[in-house]
Amino acid sequence: MSDNEKLKPHRDAIDHIDSEILRLLNQRATHAQAIGHIKGDQVIYRPEREAVVLRRVQKLNPGPLSNLAVARLQRAIMSECLALERPLTIAYLGPKGTFTEQAALKHFGQAVQTQPCSSIDEAFRLVEANQADYVITPIENSTEGSIGRSLDLLVKTPLKACGEVILRIHHHLLRKNNEQQGFDKVYAHAQALAQCRNWLDKNLPAGVARIAVASNAEAARMAAQDSSAVAIASLMAAEYYQLCALTNNIEDEPNNTTRFLVLGHNDTNPSGRDKTSLIVAAPNQAGAVHGLLQPFADHGVSMTKLESRPSHGGLWEYVFFIDIEGHQQDQKIYAALAELQQRSAFVKVIGSYPVAVI
């Protein structure tokens, strides 16, 4: 039997399966449209529902596709179906090609409309003014820690956290041409320069200037206009700005990862596996910080993050950013937060949201 004869039954089966998949996808889309009509002007994006769906398909997955592949496919289906109801607009730190845009597409899928902004502040303002539906912003990096500007904005914004994204960060050395020599400057976001410091020290000549810019995509855009420069950015940025990758994966930490928050105007209901983020200010007295943490211990609430940051309200005054496991509607968390209100000078719940489905 020839190879073509052996392949034919498999190809015929694939053609039949593809036809059935198409039929079922359109059937699913019809139900999504019906749900959109029933909702009317109500909120159409329900992150808790999407999280439940993603976890369900991963639990049902028999292979050989990996759970990550199954989640990507399911996310794409949900994104296209949601766009039939109404395309969402997601604001992010631009220009096009940033890791934040990458995180937005990972979380919402390719069917959303992304709106690049010149700063994180502008991205927040667009959503606060209802000119975009959601903002996605970096919160912390596994190598360099928290993103200060994002944390400062969380103190003041009325927006509520409704999701998180965990994105593996790969940095690439990009240039307008593929020449390995003859450049005298490297553009990158300050965080990227820090995340690649050891590699740069080892591999770049001493005279190459390291210039911090607003984003890695901005670095790529600038390098595309300057043949004497290289940039540190993503492969997405390389594609947007038609740059060559001189060296791939130059980050010092092989597990370099950034966590992002998604924020909008609406609260999120429990999904069964949630996280709650809040900001707390301690009264200026001895033992105040211990008092802030005691309600969580008393009610059996697990805390996953505790970080202090200047409050900008007075010299040596601080606020604390706290992440806890569970949803604010959970009984034990509701009780802990009620007690915390009595002990602290200020409490703001940023939001409860599903734990990222990686």
N, C-alpha and C positions, 0 to 999 in steps of 0.2 A: 504493500500500500504506500502510495506517495505521501509526501508531507502535506500537500494540498488536500488530499483525501482525508488525512488524519485531522487537519485543521477545520474542515468544513462543518462537522457537527457542532464544534465549539463556537464557530463564528455564527452559525445559524441560531444557536441558543442565545448568544449575546444579542443578536438583532431582535429576537423575540422579547428578551428581557428589557432591552432598551425601549421598545414600543410600549411594554407594560409600565415601565417606570414613567414614561412621558404621560401616559393616560392617568396614572395615579397622581403625578405631580399637578396636573391640571385639575384633577378632582379635589386635591388638597387646596389649590389656589381658589377654587370656587367656594369652598367653605370659609376660607380666609376673607374673601370678599363679602360673604354673607355676615360674618362676624363684624366686619367694618361697618356695614349698613346698620346693624343692630346697635353698635356702640355710638354711632352718630358723631357728636362733638366730644365724646369722652376720650380719655387717654387711650391711644392705640398700642403703645409700646409697654408691655408688662414684663419687666426683666425677671420677676420671680417665676412667671409661666415659662419663659424661654429656658431658664436654668433647670426647671423640672423636666422639660422635654429633653434637653441635652443629657442630663444624668440618666434619664430613662433609656435613651437609645444606646448609651454607652453600656448600661447594665445588661441590655438585651443583646449586645453585639457578640456574635459567635466567632468572628474572624472569618477570613484572614486579615481583613482591614483592621488597623489599629484603632483604639478608642479615640486617639487624636484625629485620625483621618475621618472617622465617623462623625466626630463633633464638627469638623470643618465642613463636611458635606451638609449636615443638618443645619448649621448656621447659614450656609448659602441658601438653602431652601426657605428657611424662615425669613431671611432678609428679602428675597424676591417676593414672597407672599405678603409681607408687611408693606412693601412698596406699592402693592395693588390697593391697599387701603389709603395710604398717604406716605410719600417718601419723607424720611426724616432728614433734617439738616444737623450736622454735627460740627461744632466749632472746635478748633484745635490750634496749637502753636504751629505756624507755618514757617516758611513757604511749603509747597508740596514736596513730599519726600521725607518728612521728619518721622522719627520713631513714634511720635504721638499720632500722626496720621495712620501709621501702620497698626497701632493699637486700636484706633477707631474702627478700621476695617476688619480687624480680627474680631472685635466685639459685636459690631453691627452688621457685618457682611458688606459685599460690594455694591448693593443696591441703594445704599444711603447716599445723600449728597454731603460732601465734606466741604467745610468752609475754613480755609487757612486764615490765620490772624497774625498780625505782626508781633503780638505779645500775649502772654497768658492772661493779662488783665483785660485785653480787648476780647479774648475768647469768652471770658466770664461775662463781660458787659453785653455781648450779643445775646446770650441766653437770658440774662436778667431782663433785657428789653424785649424778649420774645421775638427776636430776629433770627434765632436758631433754636432748635429743640433741646439739644444737650451739648454740654462741654465735656471734653475728656482732657484730663490734666495729669502730668506725672507727679507722683507723691514721694516716692523714695526709690533709691537704687541700691542694690545689694553691695556694691563696691564703695560708693561715695555718700550713702546716707540720704537724708531727706532733701527735698526740693523746697528751699525756704520760701520762695515767692508763692508757690501753691499753698503752703500751709498758712501764710499770712492772709491770703485771699479767703481761705475757708473760715477764718474768724469773722469776716465781715459779710460774706455773701448770704443772701436768703435762699440760695439754691440748696438742694438736698441730694446727698449721695444716693445713687440707685444701682450702682454696679462697680465692679473692679475688673481690671485686666492685668494679667501677668505676662510680660513680654520678654523673651530672651533677646538680649541686645548683642548684635555682632557689628563691630566697627571695621570699616574698610578704608584703606588709603587710596584715594581717587585722584585722577589727574585728567586734564584735557587730552593729553597724548599718553602713550605707554612708555615714555622714556623714564628710566629709573633714577636719572640724575638730572642736574641742571635746574632745580627749584630752590628757592630761598625762603619760603614761608609755608606754614601749614595752618589752614583755617579749621576751626572746630568750635563747638559749644564748649564752655569751660568744663562741664561734667565729662565730656568725651576726652578732652585733653588729660584730665585727671585719671580717667579709666584706662588710658593707653600710655601713661607716663613712662613706665618701665620699658615698653617696646620702643617708644620714641627716643628715650635716652640711649638705648642700645643700637638702634638702626639708623637714626638720622644724624647727619653731620652737625657739629656743634653750632655752626653759624645759622642754621635754619630757625627762623623766628616762629614762635607758636602764638597765634593770634586768636583770641576768644571772640566769637560772634554770637548772635542771638539764638541760632539753632544750627544743627548739623546740616540741614537742608539749605540754609542760607550759606553755610560754608561751601557746599557743593555748587550752588549758584555762582558764588564769587570765583571759585576755582575754574568754572567753565568760561569765565571771562578773562582769566589771567593765566597764561601759559607758564609763568614762573612760580605758580603756587600749586599746592596739593590740598586736599580736604580730607577730613575724617567724617564719614557719613555712611548711610545704609546703601545697599544695592538698589533699593527703590529710588533713592536720590540719584544714584549713578545713571539709572535708566532715564529718569526725568530730564537730567541735565547733560546726557550723552557723554559721560565720563568713562574713562578706562579704570579698572581696578588694578592698581599696582601690587597690592598685597591684601589678602583677605584675613578677617578675624584677628585683628591686631590688639584686641582688648587684653589687658593683663590677667584678668580673672576669667577662667574658662566658663564659669556659670553666671556671668554678668547678666543681671536681670533687673528690670524696672517694673514697678507697680504703678498703675494708673487708677484714678477714680473717675467715674462717670457721674455727672451731676445734672439735674433737671429741676422741674418745679413740683413734682409729685412724690408722695411717699410710696414706698414699696412694701407690699404685703409679705408675710413669711413664705419662704420657699422650702423650709425643712433643713437647710444648711446655710446659715446666714452669719453675717458679721455686722457689728455696730461700731461706728466711729463717733467720737465725741471730743469736745474741747472743754477743759475745766480750768478754772482759776482758783488757787488756794488762798484763803485769808492769810494775811501776814502775821502769823503767830507760830510759836513752837509746836512741832508735831503736826502741822497742818497737812503735809503731804501724806503722812501715814493715815490721817483721818479720811483723806480722799479715797484711799485704796481699801479701807476697811469694809465698806458696804459690799464690794465685790467678793471679798473673802467670806463675809458673813452669809452671803446668799449663794455661794458656790458658783460664781461667774468666773470663767477663765479669761484672763487678760493676755492679749498677744502682742501689744505694743504700748509703751509708755515713753513719751519724749517731751522734753521741755523746750520752750522757745520764748524769747523776750516778747512781752505783751505789747510793747510800744506805748503803753499807757503810763509808764513811770520808770525811773531808774531802778534796776534790779528787780523788776516785777516780771513774773513769768506766767505763761499759760501752759497747760499740759495736753498733749494730743494722745488719746487713748483709743485702742481698738480692743473690743471684747468679742468673744464668741457668742453668737445667738442674735435674736431679733428683739428690738425694744418692746414688742408686744408680748414676748415670752414672760411668764409670770415672775420668774426669779430676777430677770433683768429689769422688768418694770418696777419691782420692789427695790432693787439696788439703786436704780436711778432716782426714785422718790426719796430715798434716804440720802443720796448724794446731794440732791438739791438743798437739803437742810444743812449740810456740812460745808458747802463751798460758796465762794463769792460769786461764781458765774459757772453755768453749765449750758452748753449748746450741743445738742445731738445733731451731728452732721447728717446722719442717716443710717438706716439699716438696709442691707442689700445682700444678694446671694454671693457666696464665696465663689471666686472665679473658677469656671470650668476650664481647666488648662487643656 
